[in-house]
């Protein structure tokens, strides 16, 4: 059993650097998260700083999953809950940028992040979650295991980080309002 702690990340330098490192590693491993390999560290930092500044404004929540071990604490995974949507969609949120370090995959980290994102979405009065994931190498199995319903597939949606097109799979899930 791993010692895992999940918390929202803020726009501090340590969080930006940790998140940027995870993003670069994920893209290098083939993760389809909107970037191509090789991803420059400065570009990753700029993107992460912007995402965390948006979180500080309340537009999203960027969760970090930290594994504690004998060598200290390290960021093992992240997921973003996008809350700032058009005014005719106040009832929904979007799951984005689910990433787990390759060395930590298969240990329940993504499931724990997803459960916390769902809890926070419901606490913010959201009753519907949506997401998309790459057909090739994406996390469809994870989302289906957690009750997300596949709504469809868009062919040739994006380039994979190392080249070649992949489809995207669209998912949704109704949430129980908790407040």
N, C-alpha and C positions, 0 to 999 in steps of 0.2 A: 504494500500500500504506500502510495506517495503522499508526502506532506504538501498539499496544494492549497494555495490561497488565491482567491479571485477578488480583484478590486478595480474600480475605475481608474484610468490613467489620466493625468493632467499634463499640461504643456511645459513641464519642467525638463531640463536638459537630459537628466538621467532617463526619463521615460521616452523622450524623443529618440535618444541613442539606442536604447534597448529595442524599441519598436522598429526603428530603421534596420537594425541588425537582423531582426526576425524577418522583416520584409525581404531584404536582400537574400537571406538564406532560403526563404520559401520560393522565391522566383528562380534561384539557381537550381533548386530541386524540382522545378517544373510546375510549381503552383501557379494556377491561372488567376491572378489577382490584379489584373489590369496593367501589368508591366512586362517588358521584354527583358530577357537575359542577354548580356550582363546588365544588371541594374547598378548604376553608380550610387555610392553611399551618400554623397551630398544630395543627389536627387531624391533618394529614399528619405533622408532627414527632412528635406523641404516638404515632401508630401506628408510625412508623419507629424511635423510641426503644425501644418495646416489642419490636419484631422483633429489633433489634440486642442488646437485653438477653437475649432468648431465645437468640440466637446465642452470646453470651458464656457462657451456661449449658450450651452444647453440644446444645441442642435442635434447632438448625437451623444451616445455613451460609448467610449472605447474601453473595453474590459481587458485586463491583463491577468493571465494565469501564471502565478509564480510558484515554482517548485523549490522547496527548501531542502537542502542537503548538507553534507559535511563541508562542502566548499562554498556555502552561503546560499543566497537567493538568486534565482535566474528566471527571466521571462521565458516561459515554455510555450505560451500560446496567447492568442488574442481573438476577439470578435468585436465588431462594431454594430451597435443598434442605432440605426438612423431614425431620428424622431422628427426632424424638420422636413415635412412633406407639404404639398400644396394644401390650401385651405379647405378644399373639398375632401380631404383625406385625413382628418384628425383622428380617426379611429384605427389607423394602421401604422406600423413601423416596418422597417426593412432590415434584414440581417445581411451584413456585408463583411468582407475581409476576414473570414474565418481562416486562421493560420495556426498550425501547430508545428513546432520545430521537428524536423524529421527524426531526431534522436528520441523524442518524447511521444511519438505517435503510438496509438494502440494502448494507451494507459488511462483513457477516460477523460483526458483534458478537454478535448473538443466537446464532449457530452456535457461536462460540468459548465463550460463556458456557455453553451447553448441553453442549458437550463437556467442559468443566471440571467441571460439576455431575455428569455421568455418571462421570467419573474419580474424583471424591471419593466418590460413592455406592458405587462398587465398592471403593474403599480402606477404606470403613467397613463392608465386608462385606455390602452390600446387593446383592441379585440381581434385584430387580424395581423399576422406576420406574413411577409413575402420575402422571397430570396431567389437568386439564381445561382447555379453552379455549373462548372464546365462538365460536359458529358464525358470527356476524356480526362481521367485522373481527378475528377471532382469528388465531392463528398455526398453524392446522392444517397448512398447507403446510410450514412449518419443521419441525414435529414429524414429519410423514410422511417428509420428506427425510432425517431422522436416524434412521429405522427404528422409530419409534413406530407401534403398531398401533391403529387405531381400534376401540374396544370398543362404542361406541354413542353415542346422542344422547338428551339429556333436553330436551324442549320447554319453552319459557317458564321457563327456569331462573333468570334474573336480569334486572334492568333494565339497559339500556345507560346509560352515564354521562349522556347527553343525553336519556334517556327512551325508552320502548318496550322490549318484552321481546325477549330473545334466547335461543336454545337454547344448551346447552353440549355440547361433544363430549368424550368420555372416551377416553383413550389409555393404553397400557401398553407397556413395553419390558423385555425380559430383559437382564441385564447379565452379563458374564463377570467372575467373581470374580478380583481381581488380587493378593490378599495371600497 
